[in-house]
Every structure is written in C-alpha cells, then in structure tokens.
Amino acid sequence: MRRYVFASIRMALVTLFVLGIVYPLVVTGIAQLAFPAQANGSLVRSSDGAVIGSSLIGQSFTDVKYFHGRPSAGDYDAAASGASNLGPTSKALVDSVVSRVASAVAENPGLKTGAVPVDMVTSSASGLDPDITVANAYAQVARVAKARSLDESVVRALVAAHITDRQFGVLGEPRVNVLALNLALDAAK
C-alpha cells in the first residue's frame, strides 16, 4: 500500500514540475523568440519610448478631438475585463443604450438616432475592445474634424488608411483600431 502512495506522490510532483514549470517556461521562451512584440503585450510606444498603450486593449478617449472606442463594462480596466451580463430584456441595458444613443447623436453632427452604429452604444464581451467598426469611425468624422479644425476629407482619409480588413479575408469584420487612429490624428496636426 505504501508503495502505491509514494508512487502517486512522486507522479504528482513530476507532473507538477513538468506541466507547472517546464512547459510554461518553454512556451514562454518560444513565444518570446517567435513573437516578441505580441508576447510582451503588443505595446504601443511614443517616439521617446514611453508606453502609450496596447494595440490589443481599448482605452478611454473622451475628448471631442479624439475618436471614441466602444463603451466598456469594466471602465477600460484590463483586470476587470468582462461583460455587463445584462440581457436584451434588461431595463438597465435598454436605459443605458437609449442614453448613449442620445449622447452620440448630440456629440456627432449629422448622426441620426436610427443610424447610430450598434458598437457606438454597446460594450463588447470583454469590455476592452480596441477596435470600432468602420461605420462607427465614419460617424465620428464630423465631430473630430470640427474639434481639430481639419477638413472632413483629411479625417476621412485617415480613417480609410487605418481600416484593417477581415483576418485571412474571411474572419471578423473590417475594423479600425482607435489608438492607432488617434495617434495618426495627433501626428497629422
């Protein structure tokens, strides 16, 4: 009986060592060698090397001169990633969407209540989506152009230049990374 107990303890320790220490170190090492930028969080840096953000995590942009990302259920806190868990019959969800639609229409010249892109007023499942739809980006062009005293055609061209197509041509929808677009706007001024 003792022999079986000691054998099972040895096996548990070996398994713990191999799967809990060796395997994660090997995978991390391979990731660091093959994909160093992605393995380190896809960080975006300024010209002086300071970290501005990540191309994979949405940030809060509230100034009218910037494009705004999707609303976040976790207030753009990566540690609080997650959805609001409000269903389609939730009065709280309906009230927040109605309020966001009214705000979007008030903030964005030319935007009509029935034409507000859905990702402009609803959060994503993670609450940290770094991208917005192309329709959402174009809906914000007039506001951003006015706030920056730029011609709308210049801002539209920047949006068009920052559209990322479907992955592999079939996965997902065309999208615009909000951080990259806002950095391009700052560089254009």
N, C-alpha and C positions, 0 to 999 in steps of 0.2 A: 504493500500500500504506500509506504513512504517513497519508494522508488518512483511511483506514478506522480506523487505530489511534487517531488523535486524536479522531475522531468517537465511537468506542466509549468512550474515556476520558471525554470530555465528557458522554456519555449516562450513564455510570456515576456521575459526580459530580452531575449534575442529579437522577438517581433517588435517590441517597443523600440529597441535600439535601431533596427533596420528601417522600420516604417515611420518612426517618430523622429529620427535624427538623420540617418544616412540618406534616405530617399528625399526628404525636403531639401537637404543641402545640395544634392546632385541636381535636382530640378531647378533650384535657385541658381546654381552655377551655370547650368546650360542656358537658362533664361538671360542671365547677365552677359553671357558671351554672344548669344544669338540675337537677342533683342534688348540691348541695354537701355534704350530710351523708354520702351514700354515697361520693362521690369522695374524701372525706377519711378513709375507713375505718370509717364508722358508729360513731364513738367514743361511749362512754357516760361521762358526767361526773357527779361528785358535785355537791351543792348549792354547794360552794365553787369549782367549776370544774375540779377536779383530774380527770385522766383515770383512770377505773376499769378500763376495758377496751373491748372492741369487741363489739357485738351479733352479729358475724359469726364470731368466733373463740372457741372453747371455752377455758375456764380451769380450772385445778386447784383444786377445792374438796375439802378432806379433812376439815375439822372436821365433827363429827357434827351440828352445828346448821345446816348448810347442805345443800342438795340437791347431789348429786354429778353431774357430767356423765359422758359416755361415757369409757371408758379411752382414752388417747392413745398411739399407737405412737411419736410423736415427743416425748413428755413435754410437750405443750402448747406447744411452741416453733414459732412460725409459720415460722421459717427451716428447720425440719426437717420440714415438712409431708409426709406420706406414710404409706402403709400399712405394715404389718409384713411384707407379702409372704409370710406363712405361709398355706399352703393347708389344705384340710379334712383332709388326711391327715397333717399335720404334728404330731408328738408334742409339740413345744414349744407349739403353739397349743392343743391339747387340754389339756395340763397347765395352761396359764395360764387357760383358761376354767374348768376344774374348780376351780382355786384361787380365782378371782374369784367363782364361784357360792358356794363355801363362805363366803367373806368377806361377800358380800351377804346370805346367809341369817343369818349371825351378827350382822351390824350392824343389820338391819332386822326389828324384831319383827313376827311374823305372816307373814313371807315364807317360802314353802316352796321346796325345791330344784326341784321341777318347774314352779314358777310364776315363776321369775326371768325378767324381760324380757330378750330377747337383747341389746338395746343397753346393758344394765347391765354386761355381761361381755365385750363385743367392741368393738374400736375401729372407727371409721369409716374410709373410704378415705383421707380427708385426715388423720385423726388429730386434727382440730381442730374437730369438730362442736360448735356452740354449743347445740344443741337435744337434748332427750331425748324419747322417746315419752311419751304420756300415761300408759301403763301403768307406765313406769319412774318417773315423778313420783309417781304414787299409791302405788307400792311403797315409797317413801321417807317418806311422810307420817308414819307412826307414830314413826320414829326422830327426825325433825326436831321434831315436836310435843313429844315427851318431852324432848329436849335443850333446848328453849326454854321448857319449862313452859307450853305452849299447849294448848288443846283441839284435838283432831284435826280437828274440824269447821271451825275457823278456818283451819288449814293447808290442808285440802281446798278450802275456798272460794278461798284464794289461788291454788292450783294451777288450779282451774277458771277463774278470772279471767285466767290467763296462758296459756291454750291458744290457739294460733294454728291456724286451720283450714287446709285444703288451699289452695294458691295457685290462684286463679281457680276454686275449687271442685272441681278435678279433679287437680291436680298435687301429688304427695307425700302425706304422711300428717299428721294433726293432730299438733302437737308443742308443746313447752314450752321457751322459752329459759331456760336455767339461770341466767345472770347476772341477767336481769330478775326472775326469781322470787326469787332470793336477796336482791336489793336491796329488793324488796317486803317480804320477811320482816324485814329489818333495820329498815325504816320502820315496820312494824306493831308492833314491840316497844316 
